[in-house]
Amino acid sequence: MTTTAAPATAPFRFFDVHVVRSRRLGPSMVRITFAGERLDELASGGRDQRFKLFLPQPHQDRPVFEDTGEGWYAAWRVQDPAERPVMRSYTIREQRPHTGEFDVDFALHGAGPDASVTAGGPASRWAAGARPGDRLTVLAPVVQDNGGVDFRPPAGTDWILLTGDETALPAIAGILSWLSPGTRAKVWLEIGHEDDRQPLPSFADTDITWLVRDHAGGEPVLDALRAAELPEGTPYAWVAGEAGTVKAVRRHLVRERGIGRRAVKFTGYWRRGATEEDLIAELTAGTAPSDED
Ligand SMILES: Cc1cc2nc3c(=O)[nH]c(=O)nc-3n(C[C@H](O)[C@H](O)[C@H](O)COP(=O)(O)OP(=O)(O)OC[C@H]3O[C@@H](n4cnc5c(N)ncnc54)[C@H](O)[C@@H]3O)c2cc1C
């Protein structure tokens, strides 16, 4: 996982934000639009721009948290877990500097079409119930060229390969909207329901395969990739989603397709059975399984 235990502050900064509106995109996704003071200083690098959000505990109306600058992580860690904000990693789906707003698309995991707000984890529960005015804090970039953007195809790349699930859909949408005309991109996206498909505008020459998860099991992305004919030329692959799937896809690309390791950027966005606290605890204790395993 590339969840970082102690994300550096600079060139990121804390912003207090509030919900402007929320819109259901499909059975498993909700788009939340945020605004806040000094958001004109937020500078998303686009593509897969990651950031941290800090949620209030259910009994609080805002995150109880002091911006202590570079020392914030140590301060956050020693706070009472029942009182300190819940920290999670998300993607800036779109920033609109002219309106001072940005969007985040949340996967409502554990929630079917009848979305119970008790299923899932704290972040997906919060998103399912978010109302205009709800407050949270984000640690977000203030310069566009920042370390929270991973999608960086090197010169000489002939075509792009993208795979992910709902959690990676915002990043994939951001990447596709960033690609130049004429770029060839092949995309495999795993979703929970047919109605979770969404338009993915791009100037690139895109070939998008939507894979509706078979609740009986299987590995939709891996199975589809194994059966796929890949274009000639030098690829750059970006792979995200559930950590086990990400690892298997990376192995397939490197070992069976002969794609160079450095040409595969892979990130576990979540791991089955583990909360983000569990992943951070592993990183802090140095017991996190290696992505190379
Ligand atoms: C760089 C980065 C960017 C990300 N961007 C986004 C984004 O834009 N949108 C988005 O929705 N997610 C995104 N994620 C994933 C998100 O951070 C995780 O899904 C996170 O675990 C959700 O927090 P939670 O509080 O809802 O669940 P947690 O409390 O962390 O987990 C509770 C339980 O739910 C399981 N779980 C977590 N996520 C899922 C899931 N998607 N499906 C099924 N079970 C799950 C866990 O394994 C655990 O058992 C991103 C992750 C990273 C590292």
The ligand as an ORCA input file, in Angstrom:
! r2SCAN-3c Opt
* xyz 0 1
  C      -4.305      7.360     -2.823
  C      -5.721      6.873     -2.564
  C      -6.793      7.481     -3.198
  C      -8.112      7.024     -2.966
  N      -9.140      7.660     -3.602
  C     -10.418      7.247     -3.376
  C     -11.531      7.934     -3.972
  O     -11.383      8.960     -4.664
  N     -12.772      7.432     -3.742
  C     -12.989      6.328     -2.938
  O     -14.139      5.931     -2.771
  N     -11.958      5.689     -2.341
  C     -10.691      6.131     -2.524
  N      -9.653      5.496     -1.912
  C      -9.945      4.321     -1.087
  C     -10.433      4.668      0.328
  O      -9.434      5.416      1.003
  C     -10.698      3.346      1.091
  O     -11.727      2.627      0.472
  C     -10.986      3.570      2.567
  O     -10.739      2.353      3.231
  C     -12.408      4.003      2.832
  O     -12.528      4.288      4.203
  P     -13.759      3.788      5.083
  O     -13.681      4.553      6.363
  O     -15.023      3.876      4.298
  O     -13.463      2.244      5.325
  P     -12.376      1.617      6.352
  O     -12.750      1.908      7.758
  O     -11.002      2.013      5.933
  O     -12.593      0.067      6.073
  C     -13.714     -0.646      6.662
  C     -13.860     -1.999      5.959
  O     -14.302     -1.766      4.628
  C     -13.419     -2.397      3.702
  N     -13.346     -1.507      2.518
  C     -12.693     -0.322      2.375
  N     -12.905      0.182      1.155
  C     -13.697     -0.711      0.497
  C     -14.259     -0.756     -0.813
  N     -14.101      0.228     -1.700
  N     -15.032     -1.831     -1.136
  C     -15.266     -2.827     -0.232
  N     -14.763     -2.837      1.018
  C     -13.993     -1.785      1.371
  C     -12.094     -2.544      4.425
  O     -11.363     -3.628      3.903
  C     -12.549     -2.781      5.849
  O     -12.850     -4.150      6.045
  C      -8.337      5.939     -2.098
  C      -7.247      5.343     -1.436
  C      -5.955      5.790     -1.667
  C      -4.789      5.137     -0.923
*
